Amino acid sequence: MWKASPGLCSHVATTGSYLSALNGMVLRIYGGTEPASSAGSTASNTLLCEINPGGTGLAFLAGGVPGSISKDPDQVWSANEVASGTATFFRLEAEGDDGTESQSAPRIQGSVGTLSGDMILSNATFAVGSPRTIKHFTVVIPSI
């Protein structure tokens, strides 16, 4: 299950919705040991790919399945891979987020796999310069 950071929870509690927090974020895919929480640092991880369509961030839409927010199907999520390795986790975070430990940065973190995980990829092996496209992405808000 994906992990919401304390900063994302604070945003939802005091400022706005999950949708308003997620729109404009970037998707970063990492290799290495996944931090125990989304507030943790990624300094020891390898950034394999960053997806930031047009430099304006990701676009999400609410609707469809109740309690879910999905990638806008009209937006292309594609980028070249910047390092070689095997993807183990991802983060949705603000473009300016430097990945240091933070209780206030709004983030979502989840595992990556080819058969199971929060984000399923057909191929979790990354190579410098190879194109990577994410066609579908849905965040399911946990029920209480």
N, C-alpha and C positions, 0 to 999 in steps of 0.2 A: 504494500500500500504506500502511496506517495506520502511525503512528509511536508507539512506546512510549517514554515518558520514562525517564531514568535512575532516577527515583524508583519507577516501576512495576516496572522490572527488579529493583531492589533488594528491593522488596516480595516479588516472586515468589521470588527467590533466598534470602531470609532469614526471611520472615514467613509467607507463605501463597501461595495460588493466584491466578491471574488472576481467577477467579470471586469470591474474597473481596475482591479489590481493586476490582472493578467494581461490585459491589452497593453501593448507597447513593450512587454518584456522580450528578452531574447532567450533562445534555447541553446544551452551549452551542454555538450556531450563529453564525458570524461572517461578516462581509464584509471585504473588503480583501485585501491580500497575505498569504498563508499564511506563518507563521514557518517558518524552515528546519528547526527541530526542535520537538518538543513541550515542550522545556525553555525555549523562547524566550518572550518577553513578547507579550501581546496588547494592550498599551497603545495601539498605533496602529490597532487594528482596531475595527470597529463590531460590538457585540453585537446581533444581530438577534432572538434568541429564546433563552430558557432553559427547559428542560423538567426539572421536578423534581416528579414526581407526589406530591401530598399533602404536599409538604415533607419527605418521608422518603427521597427519592432513588430512583434507578432499580433495578428488579429484573431480574436476569438468571438464566437457567437453563443448565446444561450439558447436553449430550446431543444427540441428533439426529445431525448430521454430526460425525464424530470431529474433535477439535481446534477445535471452535467453541463459542461462548457466545452465546446469543440472548436477546433481549428476552422477558421473561415475557409470554405472550400474554394473561394475565388482567389485566395492568396497562395502564392507559390513559396513553400519553405524549402529552399535549396541553397547549398553553399559548398565550396571545396573544403575537403578535409585538410587540417593544418598540421597534423602529426600522425604518426603510425602507432597502432596499438589496438587493443580490444576494448570496446565500450563496456563499462560496468554500471554507470549511473548517469543521470542527466540532472540539470537544474534549469528551471525557469527563473530568471532573475532580471533585474534592471540592467540596462546596457552598461551603466557606470559602476556596477557592483564589482569590486575587485576580488571577491571570493574569500576575504579574510573573515575570521569568526565575527559574527554579528547577531545580536538579539533583536535589532531593529530593521534589518534589511528584509523586505518581503521576498520570499523565495518558496518554490516548490521543488522538492528533490524526489527522485524515484529511481528504481533499479532498471537496468537495461538487459535484455536477453533476446535470444532467438526463438526460444520455446515458451519461456515464462518471464515475467517481470512487469513492471509498470509501463514500460515502453518496449514493444516487441519490434525488433528489426529483422529483416530477412538476412542480413549479414552484419555481424557486430565487429568485424575486422575493418579497421580504417587504415588508409595509406595516404601519405601527403599528396595533395593535388587531385585526388579522386573526388568526383562529385557525390554529394549526399543529398537526397530528397526525402522529406517526410510528407507523405500524402495524407495521413490521418493522425489526429491526436485529440484525445478527449480526456478531460479532467473530471472525475466523478467526485462530487462533494459528499463526504461521508454523512450518513444519516445519524440522527441522535436517538 
